[in-house]
Amino acid sequence: MKAAIITIGDEILIGQIVDTNSAWMAGKLTDAGFEVEEVQSIGDNAKQIKDTIDDISQRVDVILMTGGLGPTKDDITKKTLCEYFGTSLIFDNSVLSNIENVISNFTNLNELTRNQAYVPKDCTVIQNEVGTAPITWFDYEDKVLVSMPGVPHEMRYVMENEIIPRLKNKYDPKEYLKRIFIVKGYTESALAMYIADWEDNLPEGFGLAYLPSLGLMKLRLFVRGEEHLATLEKETKKLYGLLGEAILADRDITPEKILGERLFEKGLTLATAESCTGGNIAHMITSIPGSSNYFKGTIVSYANEVKTNILHVSQNSLDRFGAVSEAVAMEMAKGVQEVLNVDCSIATTGIAGPDGGSETKPVGTVWICTTYKNKQIAKEYHFGKYREANIMRASNAGILQLISMLE
């Protein structure tokens, strides 16, 4: 079954907000067995909404729309859908009761909010248990169109609890089977060349997708239909035979989550000493629930006096080798390990850019030292010219370097 997603709102087109809805919805639809043919973002324009539905309806079975269902004048989706399907708005007391229940603890019911109880006459109304805008489901020409609020938490709630179950019951799509592999030590092209023979000989119906990120590769092996489960496991074993320890994980997981699991399993604690990454590694690690079990803190030693006064980096090392050096990275890692009394540490010092580089130490030069009890590993990396990418690459590299030590 083929599906399409339409996100509606001028605020998306002018860059005022980022459309996170479509990516999330596409993932859920795919996991449910639907093939997402396309995603479109359009403005709050009645003609454009109707023209887009007309166009997409020729290619898909299901259209999911978000946005334009609020109480203000620029929210025109509900009225436009009435025009498109040749129906009118009627007042629905069950929707009003739901609205009153949702807002009872927050505010009084005003006229604009009350008007959200008007719904298209010829549709199936699905109550919004976490918001005031109802969801409308239209069956037409053996197809389905669903209009949902653009507020992310409202859309996600109704998708998981109402829309996906109803769609699966109506269409009974083939199950989408996948395996995700997190691979280290390869660029996209190098990995593709290395596993080319295996990829070329995948059974019919199987596909492989490469998803590169900064410092890591993610592979997705997929097929539709549960009858292929045994073959999927067989191909997974073949890939492990090729890549071995280069596969960090066989599930969709971030490096910081992998590191957290390793630390927790071993009963170890961690701290970071960050210069060029500016606390980004600590942010990544603490984004994981439960990280307080193993992460003690960070010292962002951006200035040299912080390196010397708090981390006890020697002035001689700074004068002789410079802040971006193996010696300083090692002293930073050892210093934060002692100051915060931890088993492991990650230290970064480098030139993130866009300025500050030299002929011997160009922008993108980063020294990373990781410490595991009495052992230290320091490595020099050369990333690139772009500041944000360098910070992210250095952060991932530091985390991966410590994971390798722990293994």
Secondary structure, DSSP 4 states (H G I P E B T S, - for coil): -EEEEEEE-HHHHTTSS---HHHHHHHHHHHTT-EEEEEEEE-S-HHHHHHHHHHHHTT-SEEEEE---SSSTT--HHHHHHHHHT--EEE-HHHHHHHHHHHTTT----HHHHGGGEEESSSEEE--TTSSSPEEEEEETTEEEEEE-SSHHHHHHHIIIIIHHHHHHHH-PPPEEEEEEEE-S--HHHHHHHTHHHHHTPPTT-EEEEEEETTEEEEEEEEESGGGHHHHHHHHHHHHHHHGGGEEESSS--HHHHHHHHHHHHT--EEEEESTTTTHHHHHHHTSTTGGGTEEEEEE--SHHHHHHTS---HHHHHHH-SSSHHHHHHHHHHHHHHTT-SEEEEEEE--SSS---SSS-TTEEEEEEEETTEEEEEEEE--S-HHHHHHHHHHHHHHHHHHHH-
